[in-house]
Amino acid sequence: MGTIGDYLSGLPAEQREALQRVVDDAVRAAPDADEGTSYGMPALRLDGRPLLGVRASAKHLSVFPFSPAVVDAVAGELDGFSLSKGTIRFTPGQPLPDGVVERLVRLRRAELEGEPG
């Protein structure tokens, strides 16, 4: 088990399953990403640089694409979700819409690789 798996194993089942879905979607979109930490949270990384982080709190779950521009790019698909600079919050009862995580990863990857998203 890697860093993300270790983190998820300590969460309640509902939170763990919701974040595992995000991680699974992200890994499908970037199978060459590795697990680690970034900014003190479990994250997927590309070449040692942060791609996507996840975190659970008492009232919500968060996904961090480490980029305000990436959050802005998908904001139109996230009506009803709480967004802030570089963060998307959701709950197990209101998971991220299908395709959003893959788009986050694609856009962030393009940033990291210096390509247009």
C-alpha positions, -999 to 999 in steps of 0.1 A, spaced: 0 0 0 13 35 -8 9 69 8 -26 74 -5 -37 39 4 -23 43 39 -42 76 43 -75 62 30 -72 31 52 -76 53 83 -109 69 71 -145 59 77 -158 36 50 -180 62 33 -152 87 30 -127 61 20 -148 48 -8 -156 83 -22 -119 93 -22 -108 60 -36 -131 66 -65 -114 99 -71 -79 83 -69 -90 54 -92 -102 79 -118 -70 99 -115 -48 68 -119 -67 58 -150 -61 92 -164 -24 92 -154 -12 56 -150 24 68 -148 17 90 -117 32 78 -84 19 82 -48 35 105 -24 27 137 -5 25 173 -15 18 203 7 14 178 36 -14 158 19 -15 124 1 -11 131 -36 -4 117 -70 27 131 -85 43 132 -120 81 134 -120 80 145 -84 56 174 -90 21 175 -75 -7 163 -98 -37 158 -76 -42 156 -38 -70 144 -17 -81 150 19 -110 143 42 -124 165 69 -153 162 93 -179 178 69 -165 173 34 -139 157 12 -115 177 -10 -96 173 -42 -67 195 -49 -54 199 -85 -28 223 -71 -38 249 -97 -64 277 -95 -65 277 -133 -75 240 -134 -103 246 -109 -115 275 -129 -115 254 -161 -139 228 -146 -160 252 -125 -188 252 -150 -193 215 -145 -195 219 -107 -227 238 -99 -236 232 -63 -201 223 -52 -179 244 -30 -149 257 -48 -120 279 -37 -85 287 -51 -71 253 -60 -97 232 -41 -130 214 -49 -151 202 -20 -176 174 -22 -193 148 0 -199 111 -3 -236 119 -9 -227 144 -36 -197 129 -54 -179 147 -83 -196 143 -116 -184 116 -140 -154 127 -160 -144 157 -138 -115 140 -122 -101 128 -155 -104 163 -169 -87 178 -138 -58 153 -143 -56 160 -180 -55 198 -175 -30 196 -146 -8 173 -165 -8 197 -195 3 225 -171 31 204 -157 43 194 -191 40 229 -205 13 220 -230 -21 236 -237 -49 218 -219 
